[in-house]
Amino acid sequence: AKGIDWAAVRADFPLLRREVHGKPLVYLDSANTGQKPACVIEATDDFYRRHNANVSRAVHALGSEATEAYEGARGKLARFLGVRGDDLVLCSGTTFALNLVAYSWALPRLQAGDAILLTRMEHHANIVPWQLVAQRTGATIKVAELLPDGSLDLDGLYAAMTPEVKLLGIAHVSNVLGTVNPVATICREARRRGIVSVVDGSQAAPHMPVDIAAIGCDFYAVTGHKMCGPTGTGALWARREHLEAMPPFLGGGEMIKEVRFDGTVFNDPPHKFEAGTPNIAGFVGLGAGVDYLSALGMEAIAARERALLAHATEELLKIDGLRLYGRAKDKAAVISFAIDGTHSHDLATLLDLEGVAVRSGQHCAHPLLQWLGVGTTCRASLAFYNTHEEVDAFVAALRKVKRLLA
Ligand code: PMP
């Protein structure tokens, strides 16, 4: 795509130069966490070396530099997602973001007789918080099922949007099947029926252009560590009316305007939801990370990953007894598979000895694995910094490992 030197891009990632077990590393676990370009590592390092101070408190020079850096990162992330920084709550990741919606939006509103609609392909982070809310409010959980190719059964989903459903929780992209859900259409249908939509964008924002305003959801969650950023960074975008109406989730410093023993005045959103000292250096790194992604261009990244996915899929399907899970037409570069007569943990363990890092297990999506009818899968997940040669090395290693296990 548009003349990007992908070998030079890859060289920006220091970790990808290392070896494991004496073999060149082939890192195919980016859906779990992404690797970091040097600019992100340097931005974090530079913050600690030259600017470290707490935010929004001190009048001294470092205090304002730190605040500027932190708020600057909010602005970068907001631009990256097509939203206003004032509507973006910075937090530790998608898990925190979804729990914030559960505790501050859903818990005070839902009651017995209400329902929460989820899809079969949700990550536990978009299931368990809703179960905790359901237990405390008497609401019930409904599940929208999938078609055999791993895409959502849209007719079934819309039919499940009955009057008692107050909230829809939906992944933009599945972390197991790679399925890209048509969230703009789905959120429009939810909105028409008065259902609040919560989109888990963990696996979308790192891999494709995301325009939250165009999606038209009520809430959108992202996690920084899959977007070239440090761990412990992420954000929740919410419609302003929700941010204004929601009570705080955690109390403490930073989230207040005035505290008296007879009553406290909360800060304005998004600060109302950011109690305590945030992961300042982490967000400085994430700011550099989204700048890096933007400079490459998310369209170019998506095209690169589509090409890698097509190549990997073609080569994997040549292996006898290999089954791919997730064949949706619109699919991100996440490849779950099993090989007949082998266990996925054995495959992953032996692949590791060949230098190939894949994940095996249930991928924090037990209900989806139950639907697939397999205990576990292996998952190879690609990013733009992977190469066609790495895909070939992975497939060759897989053939070798399969022979060992047969
Ligand atoms: N949802 C999905 C779809 C994910 O892939 C992940 C990360 N594995 C999460 C939620 C949770 O993200 P985090 O652990 O960064 O909070």
Residues whose N, C-alpha, C, O or C-beta is under 5 A from the ligand:
A	BS01	PMP	A31 N32 G93 T94 T95 F96 H123 A125 V173 N175 D200 S202 Q203 T223
